[in-house]
Amino acid sequence: MTPAKFQHCLLTWFDQYGRKNLPWQQDISPYRVWLSETMLQQTQVTTVIPYFLAFTTKFPTLEHLAIADIDEVLKHWAGLGYYARARNLHKAAQRIVELGYFPDTLEGLMALPGIGQSTAGAVLSIAFHNSHPILDGNVKRVLARFYAISGWPGDSQVNKALWAASAELTPIYRVADYTQAIMDLGATLCTRSKPLCQSCPVADACQANKNGTVSVYPTPKPPKTLPSKQSVWLVLYDANQQIWLEKRPPTGIWGGLWSFPEFATLAEAEDWCISRNLHIKRQYTLASKRHTFSHYHLDYTPLIVHVENLTNNVMEANQSLWYNNAQISGLGLAAPVKTLLQQLNIKNHQGFLS
């Protein structure tokens, strides 16, 4: 099948079956396309939709995002994960405002924080109608099967072959529709499991389909055992049922979000309390829980400590606070932190923190 034939088949299918009512497909702008592509990285469409709607309500334009406080940005990102995406969005928005225009070249976009080649290609194709290939997860899957490209896509040589295939197939005309179409094909038909090959517009020319090897492609990432990290979360609460939270460093895991003081061991957490002359009324631990990141497991044990004396000087100003349940919608909280706070509040009504 020639590239022209592939494009024709895909666009004909898209005109009839493609998704055209997603929130970011309305009022298309470089900002909205960029935001949606960033949110959709390693995240499902159904998960992204409510976040996109809330985010664009709060930050309707790039200028609104640029002048926003990073805490407010992180609060509206909390739960989506991969928080470096939000921090880079904020930094990039500020740089674009400084430039005075939204870059419309591959080099200009990729010079901004957090924008890679595929995201840049999507912005250029969809928002500016400039022909550039993309290679997100859905497109990788489609191309790996269509051309029977073996090897894990994360391998540099395999990735290079997939980019070459994407570039060969990307048209000059109707590039915005084509870009959306090939993403839709991977998201709705050429899915990771149980692909609907019988409905695929290019199935007849798909090498994996013809060879009965669709399930083989793309080659999975070589398995590896994730390491585990042990952590103790110090949950300090006072007589007013307020809980002590700290703001995490701006980079790293959950950068810029609010969390509990974190220690390697129970002894370190207890020593921290002693060093600050906290008067401990009682303390106990909750069952350990696991939160899995892409590169390791975090096994955390909540240490609940009831203190009688207020500790307003435990941390530097603006980096810590006494938290109460009314503030839960006003802070950027990592998902497991928010869940634990909600659980503690429920238990509180049963005398758990009394």
Residue pairs with C-beta under 8 A, 6 or more apart in sequence:
1 9
1 202
1 204
1 205
3 168
3 169
3 171
4 171
5 205
6 169
6 202
6 205
7 169
7 171
7 174
7 178
9 201
9 202
10 178
10 181
10 182
10 185
10 201
10 202
11 174
11 177
11 178
11 181
12 201
13 181
13 185
13 201
14 177
14 178
14 180
14 181
14 184
15 177
17 184
17 188
18 177
18 180
18 181
18 184
19 25
19 180
19 184
19 187
19 188
22 36
22 45
22 49
23 36
23 49
23 52
23 53
23 56
24 32
24 33
24 35
24 36
24 52
25 180
28 126
28 127
29 127
30 62
30 102
30 104
30 123
30 127
30 128
31 61
31 62
31 65
31 102
32 56
32 127
33 122
33 123
33 126
33 127
34 115
34 119
34 123
34 127
35 52
35 55
35 56
35 89
36 48
36 52
37 118
37 119
37 122
37 123
37 136
38 85
38 88
38 89
38 114
38 119
39 48
39 51
39 52
39 55
39 80
39 85
40 48
40 136
41 82
41 85
41 119
41 136
42 81
42 82
42 137
43 80
43 81
43 82
45 187
47 80
48 80
51 76
51 77
51 79
51 80
54 76
55 76
55 77
58 64
58 68
58 72
58 76
59 65
59 68
59 73
59 76
62 93
62 96
62 97
62 102
63 93
63 97
65 73
65 89
65 90
65 93
66 90
66 93
66 94
66 96
66 97
68 90
70 87
70 90
70 250
70 256
71 256
71 331
71 332
73 86
73 87
73 89
73 90
73 332
74 83
74 86
74 87
74 256
74 257
74 332
75 330
75 331
75 332
77 83
77 85
77 86
77 332
78 257
78 332
78 333
78 334
78 335
78 338
79 335
79 338
80 86
81 335
83 254
83 255
83 256
83 257
84 114
84 251
84 255
85 114
87 113
87 114
87 250
87 251
87 255
87 256
88 113
88 114
88 115
89 114
91 113
91 114
92 112
92 113
92 114
92 115
95 112
95 113
96 102
96 103
96 112
103 109
103 111
103 112
104 124
104 128
104 130
105 124
106 117
106 120
106 121
106 124
106 132
109 115
109 119
109 120
109 123
109 124
110 116
110 117
110 120
115 123
117 135
117 163
118 134
118 135
118 136
118 139
120 132
121 132
121 133
121 134
121 135
121 179
122 134
122 136
122 179
124 130
124 132
125 131
125 132
125 134
125 170
125 175
125 176
125 178
125 179
126 176
126 179
126 180
127 176
129 175
129 176
130 175
131 170
131 171
131 172
131 175
132 170
132 175
133 163
133 166
133 167
133 169
133 170
134 166
134 170
134 179
134 182
134 183
135 143
135 159
135 162
135 163
135 166
136 183
137 186
138 182
138 183
138 185
138 186
138 187
138 190
139 162
139 166
139 182
139 183
139 186
140 153
140 162
140 186
140 218
141 186
141 190
141 192
141 217
141 218
142 182
142 185
142 186
142 190
143 149
143 162
143 165
143 166
143 169
144 153
144 162
144 208
144 217
144 218
144 219
145 190
145 195
145 206
145 207
145 208
145 209
145 214
145 217
145 218
146 165
146 202
146 205
146 206
146 207
146 208
147 161
147 165
147 207
148 207
148 208
148 211
148 213
148 217
149 158
149 161
149 162
149 165
149 217
149 218
150 158
150 216
150 217
150 219
151 157
151 158
151 219
152 158
152 218
152 219
152 220
152 221
152 222
153 159
153 162
153 218
153 219
154 221
158 219
169 182
170 178
170 179
171 178
185 200
185 201
185 202
188 196
189 195
189 196
189 197
189 199
189 200
190 197
190 200
195 214
197 203
197 206
197 209
197 214
200 206
200 209
203 209
204 210
206 214
208 214
208 216
208 217
226 292
226 295
226 296
226 297
227 296
227 297
228 296
228 297
228 298
228 299
229 296
229 297
229 298
229 299
230 264
230 265
230 299
230 300
230 301
231 262
231 263
231 264
231 298
231 299
231 300
231 301
232 262
232 263
232 264
232 265
232 266
232 268
232 269
232 300
232 301
232 302
232 303
233 259
233 260
233 261
233 262
233 300
233 301
233 302
233 303
233 340
234 244
234 260
234 261
234 262
234 263
234 269
234 272
234 273
234 303
234 305
235 243
235 244
235 260
235 302
235 303
235 304
235 305
235 340
235 344
236 243
236 244
236 261
236 273
236 278
236 305
236 307
236 311
237 243
237 244
237 304
237 305
237 306
237 307
237 344
237 353
238 306
238 307
238 308
238 310
238 322
239 308
240 322
240 324
241 324
241 348
241 353
242 322
242 323
242 324
243 260
243 322
243 323
243 324
243 341
243 344
244 260
244 261
244 311
244 314
244 320
244 321
244 322
244 323
245 258
245 259
245 260
245 320
245 321
245 322
245 323
245 331
246 258
246 259
246 260
246 261
246 315
246 319
246 320
247 256
247 257
247 258
247 318
247 319
247 320
248 254
248 255
248 256
248 257
248 258
248 259
249 255
249 256
250 256
253 293
254 334
254 337
256 332
257 332
257 333
257 334
257 337
258 321
258 323
258 331
258 332
258 333
258 337
259 333
259 334
259 337
260 302
260 337
261 269
261 272
262 300
263 269
263 272
266 285
266 301
266 303
269 303
270 283
270 303
273 280
273 305
273 307
276 311
276 314
277 309
278 305
278 307
278 309
278 311
279 307
279 308
279 309
280 305
280 306
280 307
280 308
281 306
281 307
281 308
282 305
282 306
283 303
283 304
283 305
283 306
284 303
284 304
285 301
285 302
285 303
285 304
286 301
286 302
286 304
287 301
288 299
288 300
288 301
289 299
289 300
289 336
290 297
290 298
290 299
290 300
291 297
291 298
291 300
291 335
291 336
292 298
300 336
302 340
304 353
306 353
310 322
314 320
323 331
323 341
325 341
325 345
328 338
328 341
328 342
333 341
344 352
344 353
347 353
348 354
